[in-house]
Amino acid sequence: MTEEALLETLVWAKLFDHLLDEATAQAFMNERIELETLREIIGGSKRIVRHGGLLRLAQHEVAEITIEQRKKRAVQHLEELRPVLQILVGLPQIEGLAITGSVAAGTNDEDGDVDVLIITRPGWVWRVRAVAIYLAHRHPNGQRLCPNMVMASDHLAIEQSLYGAREMMLMQPIKDEGGVSSMQEANPWVETMLPNASYRTTIAHSSSKRGAPWWWAICRMPFLGRLFERFESSRRIRELKRASRSSEAIYTRSICRGHENNHRTTIEQRLEQAMEGLQ
């Protein structure tokens, strides 16, 4: 089964237009394996070839220029978003902030977003989300920001899946004041599902105490802030649930997970079909 586990990992990477080196492929396999054993499998397989220092399926052609372009875009897009991330890092109500998705993997499309996970203090999800959405629409550098998951630090358990495990291991924390580490502790199954992997260490990001909208001062007031949270959560949850067509989206007072494209289900279906095509 070990070669099949490696093939499955490479197919998964292909669905995101990623290429993996040996160590990364090992990390995202769902079977425990030593690196030397992995290299022996690669060397004896007719279905896996090396592409420079990276691995790919023999049937998949890869354009070298495309790989480099996607890497450069990820760096560029993250740098463009730096002023916005500095504002979010500077908010004490945010206990954890991480880059997720393609940019966390080091690649991105020309028009790609920068997905982020935000972990807030309990009772602050919808106020913090409002600030993130404001920055995405109104800040000169905010257009790529996609706060697709905003969660309270007391509601961090997620459903078990290989897709979710890989997303967790892939994410790059840039602020962790207990939020990201609490999420990892709340989901111990991730390390069981990916026994070769380890979480990425936090890369400290500079912060800014300025740049939040004027109404953020009201959000921080003890009484008016709680009223704003109640108003914003009730209004947004109602609107988002009414418009939602996704079984993966979650809108509660403690979780805003706007996965409106059923991305996990789609990837899992495509992965199953691709694996059947290898037989």
Long-range contacts (C-beta under 8 A, 24 or more apart in sequence): 1-31, 2-31, 2-33, 2-37, 2-41, 3-41, 3-45, 3-47, 5-29, 5-30, 5-31, 5-33, 6-38, 6-41, 6-42, 6-45, 6-48, 7-47, 7-48, 7-57, 7-275, 7-278, 8-271, 8-275, 10-48, 10-55, 10-56, 10-57, 11-57, 11-271, 11-274, 11-275, 11-278, 12-166, 12-267, 12-271, 14-56, 14-57, 14-60, 14-274, 15-267, 15-270, 15-271, 15-274, 16-102, 16-105, 16-107, 17-66, 17-70, 17-107, 18-105, 18-107, 19-51, 19-54, 19-55, 19-56, 19-62, 19-67, 20-54, 20-55, 21-53, 21-54, 21-55, 22-55, 25-55, 26-196, 27-169, 27-194, 27-196, 27-197, 27-198, 28-166, 28-169, 28-194, 28-196, 28-197, 29-194, 29-196, 30-162, 30-165, 30-193, 30-194, 30-195, 31-195, 32-195, 32-196, 33-196, 47-278, 57-278, 67-107, 70-107, 70-108, 70-109, 71-106, 71-107, 73-107, 73-108, 73-109, 73-110, 73-112, 74-102, 74-103, 74-105, 74-106, 74-107, 74-108, 77-103, 77-108, 77-112, 77-114, 77-144, 78-103, 78-114, 80-141, 80-144, 81-114, 81-141, 81-142, 81-144, 81-145, 82-141, 83-139, 83-141, 83-208, 83-211, 84-135, 84-136, 84-139, 84-141, 84-142, 84-145, 84-211, 85-116, 85-174, 85-205, 86-205, 86-206, 86-207, 86-208, 86-211, 87-131, 87-135, 87-139, 87-208, 87-210, 87-211, 87-212, 88-116, 88-118, 88-131, 88-132, 88-135, 88-175, 89-174, 89-175, 89-205, 89-206, 89-207, 89-208, 90-207, 90-208, 90-209, 90-210, 90-211, 91-128, 91-131, 91-212, 93-120, 93-121, 93-124, 93-127, 93-128, 93-220, 94-118, 94-119, 94-120, 94-128, 94-175, 94-179, 95-119, 95-120, 95-121, 95-153, 95-175, 95-176, 95-177, 95-178, 95-179, 95-182, 96-153, 96-173, 96-175, 96-176, 96-177, 96-178, 96-179, 96-180, 96-181, 96-182, 96-183, 97-173, 97-174, 97-175, 97-179, 97-180, 97-205, 98-171, 98-172, 98-173, 98-174, 98-175, 98-180, 99-171, 99-172, 99-174, 100-148, 100-149, 100-167, 100-170, 100-171, 100-172, 101-146, 101-167, 101-170, 104-170, 104-171, 104-172, 105-170, 112-144, 113-144, 113-145, 113-146, 114-144, 114-145, 114-146, 115-146, 115-148, 116-145, 116-146, 116-147, 116-148, 116-149, 117-148, 117-149, 117-150, 117-151, 117-171, 118-147, 118-149, 118-150, 118-151, 119-150, 119-151, 119-152, 119-153, 119-156, 119-179, 119-180, 119-182, 119-183, 120-150, 120-151, 120-152, 120-153, 120-179, 121-152, 121-153, 122-152, 122-153, 122-154, 122-254, 123-152, 123-226, 123-229, 124-152, 124-229, 125-150, 125-151, 125-152, 125-229, 125-233, 125-253, 125-254, 125-255, 125-256, 126-150, 126-229, 126-232, 126-233, 126-236, 126-253, 126-256, 127-219, 127-225, 127-228, 127-229, 127-232, 129-232, 129-236, 129-256, 130-219, 130-232, 131-212, 131-213, 131-216, 131-219, 134-213, 135-211, 138-213, 139-211, 148-257, 148-258, 148-259, 149-256, 149-257, 149-258, 150-255, 150-256, 151-183, 151-254, 151-255, 151-256, 151-257, 152-254, 152-255, 153-178, 153-179, 153-182, 154-254, 155-252, 155-254, 155-255, 156-182, 156-183, 156-186, 156-187, 157-186, 157-187, 158-187, 160-189, 160-193, 161-264, 161-268, 162-193, 163-264, 163-267, 163-268, 164-190, 164-264, 165-189, 165-190, 165-193, 165-194, 166-194, 168-199, 169-194, 169-197, 169-198, 169-199, 169-200, 170-200, 171-200, 172-200, 172-203, 173-200, 173-201, 173-202, 173-203, 174-202, 174-203, 174-204, 174-205, 175-202, 175-204, 175-205, 175-207, 176-202
